[in-house]
Structure formats: structure tokens, C-alpha cells
Amino acid sequence: MKKKVLLIYPPSPVLNREDRCQQPTRDLIVIPPLPPTDLMYLAAIAEKEGCEAKIQDYSQGGDYEADLREFKPDYLVINIATPTLEHDLEAVKKAKEICPEVITIAKGAAFLTLAEKIIKGHEELDFGILGEAEETLKEILQGKSKSDILGIYYKENEDVKFTGKRPFIEDLDSLPFPARHLVDNNIYRRPDNNKVQATIKVARGCPFHCFFCLATPVSGAKVRRRSSENIIAEIKECVEKYNITNFLFWSDIFNLDKEWTMDLCHKIIESGLKITWSANTRADTADLEMAQMMYKSGCRLVSIGVESGSQYMLDKMGKKITLDDVRRTVKVFKKAKIRIYNYFVIGLPWETEQTVEETIKFAIELDSDFISFYTATPLPGSKFYDYAKEHNLFDKETSFENAYYYPAVNTHTLSKDRIFELHKSAVKRFYLRPLYILKMLTRIRSFDEVKNYFTAGMNVLLRK
């Protein structure tokens, strides 16, 4: 009889559970819930090992307890996130209560620094996976001895054991395509036109070690890219099998390598696939030739991690870009007719009233199509977390529950409450400009867009 593997996003608040971000979406304006692509990869691994796999994103609905009783899994694989950590682990406890023999496995960035605490405090958890989980899960399902499986934490008697770091997967083409047949793809839609959107993970790793970011700790400093042929094959499967033509090309940094980027765009065009896609970019890695080729292949939106309008703040956070780099890149993508979504972060340790004002004015100057002002969140595993601990920026009420919305720490000069007020002011000053509203209204092409822009607008007006 086939072993059964239940892979879940737990019945916790809606969260984008990509390890580098871990963003609660209820308070963010234009961030849609992303599909559980990480679980789809793991489910595909489980199916290759001869198991029956079931994926459930309980943040989007479903009856967890009923599924446990009906499916009776041999293995539970759960994505846990720092903002909802204890809530997530309640789901592990519930699984053991209903299915006492189930082997429970958790993955997530929390294991970068909190592994011992998690394993010690939760007898119901059998394995904690550190790092990329695909090969690790395969070996667990194969029944290998715990001590021979790299990348896991587990409890033996009263001691927490760690088997050592597992090397990153060098050949991403070797992974099976995500098991999209196990999810309701219709749940996950673009925030502007409400069309179904798939996430395609095109690369892993980032060499830039930014102060606040988990990308490098989670995925390594070496950028590992899939081949264009492999990506095209997955796109083709999505189009032909699932009728999906909108894509988010997910990576820690998309267009660092111009040759690879241009080759992928060329191959999309040559394939004849009529798709639209979006991706992230740094502010110093794009030129007009690349931007125009991206547009020609279907790119309609890029997100840029600007982070601050203060050069002082950019230098302090190790961003390694200049304000003029940002201006140049925004101009390039505007000229190529690609919409722009800029990210900013407010509340890093050196933030002042002046640097926040510089950031707001810079955001307005750039006049991008969409924007997110995040409040700085020192997630465990980041340089920011270590710095905040060393400089006593945490207080007794510190919580990651409202990550990226309500601040988790004070700055050297600003309180959490003041950072939050500045954050709300920044959002309203950008989005409630009459010229911005007029610009966006002239771009509306469908009733779904009317509804979505109206909802976003109300979220800004009613922001508390």
C-alpha cells in the first residue's frame, strides 16, 4: 500500500510563506497570496518515491481535522513561518492527536536560528528541515537512518541532534516540475486583473547579503539558475495542462546575468507561447536592450527593491546601489512600457524622521505604478536580527505577528509607534495623489480591475 503524505500550509493567518519574505498579506495592499509552490515541489518528490500526496493550503480554507481523519497520512509536511510559529506548530500537535503514528516534518527559515528551541519545545515534531527540503524529504521517505540524512534536526532522548548542513542543489533542472495537479490553481490570482497566475521558480541564491534580507542565508550566495529549456517546458505544461498564461518568475534576483535573461526571453518568443509574466530586479542590473526584450517576451511588470530614498540608509543596509541607479532603471522600464512595483522598507536601526521623508519624496519622484512600504522586520537568521539583539532594539512586547506592517523593533531614535505612523503616512501620500489616481483610472480595462483597484483604494483610506 502506498504511503500517504499530507503537505500543508497550516490553518494560520494568510501568509506568503516563501522563506525569505514570510509576509502576512491581510495588511498589505497589492500583495496577493502566492501558491504553495514549495509544497508542490515536495509533493512531486513524494510521488516519484511512490507515495500518495495531498496538498492543502488551509489559510485559504478547508477542514484540517476532517482531512487528517479521512486521509490518515503517514507523513505530515508543514511549512512553518516565524510570524505564525506557535500557531503553525499547533497544527503539528493536532496531527499527532488525531493520527498518533504520523511522522511530522517541518520546514522553514525559522530553523536558521530557532531550531533547538522549536525541537525542544515541541515533542510532537519529529523532523525539522534546515535549507532546501527536496533531497532531504526524499531521503526521509526512503527510510534512511536519521543520522545519515543531512539537513535535519531531531530529538534523541533529551538532546537535540543536528546532522549538518546539506549542500544546495546545484542542478535545479534535476527537480521535477511542481505538482500543480494537487492544488486548486484558481485560488491564486493576479491582484490587478484577477487572472490565474502560477509561480515559476527560475533561480535560487543571491550574492548581495543585504542587512535585512533572508535570501542569502536561505538560498546561498551563489546564484543557481535553471536552463531556459527547462523553464520553457514548465511554462508549456502550465499553458497546455492548466490553461494558465500569467506567471510570476520567482527568484532571489532575476536579471543579474544579462546573457541568461536575454536567452530566456528569446526562447519564450521562439516557443510561440502567448504569456504575460513579472519578475523582480535590482536597480543596477537592467538596460534598455534587456528591458525591451523582456517586454517583447511578455513581461508586463517588474518589482524593484529600492528600499530607501536616503543614500545614507542604502549604504548602511549594504544595498550596494545608488539613487541614480534607481532613477536610471525606472526610466529604462518606463521606456520599455513595463509597469513598475517599487519596494521600500522603513524602520531599520538608523532610520530618522529625515530619512523617512527622503524615502517618501523619492517614491513620489519615481512615480511607479505600484508600491509597498514595508516596516523593517528583523526575522531570525538575518543580520538585522543579530544587530537588533546586540543593540537592545527589541522590547518585551516584540512580536513578528504583524511582520512588515507593524514594526517589530524600535530604531535608535524612533519608537515602533512612530515608525508605524510614518509608514501609514507614506502609503497615503503616495497612493492618494490625484495625478496617481487619474493615471491608474485611465489604465483600467476590465470590471475585475475596477473591483480590485477599488478594494486597494479602500484599504489605503481605511488603513489603521
Secondary structure, DSSP 8 states (H G I E B T S, - for coil): ---EEEEEE-SSS-EE--TTT-EESTT-SS------HHHHHHHHHHHHTT-EEEEEEGGG---HHHHHHHH--SEEEEE--GGGHHHHHHHHHHHHHH-TT-EEEEESGGGGTSHHHHHHH-TT--EEE-S--HHHHHHHHTT--GGGSTTEEEEETTEEEE-------S-GGGS----GGGS-GGG-B-TTT--BEEEEE-EE--SS--TT--HHHHH-SS-EE--HHHHHHHHHHHHHHH---EEEEE-SSSSSSHHHHHHHHHHHHHHT---EEEEEE-TTS--HHHHHHHHHTTEEEEEEEEE-S-HHHHHHTT----HHHHHHHHHHHHHTT-EEEEEEEE--TT--HHHHHHHHHHHHHHT-SEEEEEE----TTSHHHHHHHHTT---TT--STTTTTS-SS--SS--HHHHHHHHHHHHHHHHT-HHHHHHHHTT--SHHHHHHHHHHHHHHHT--
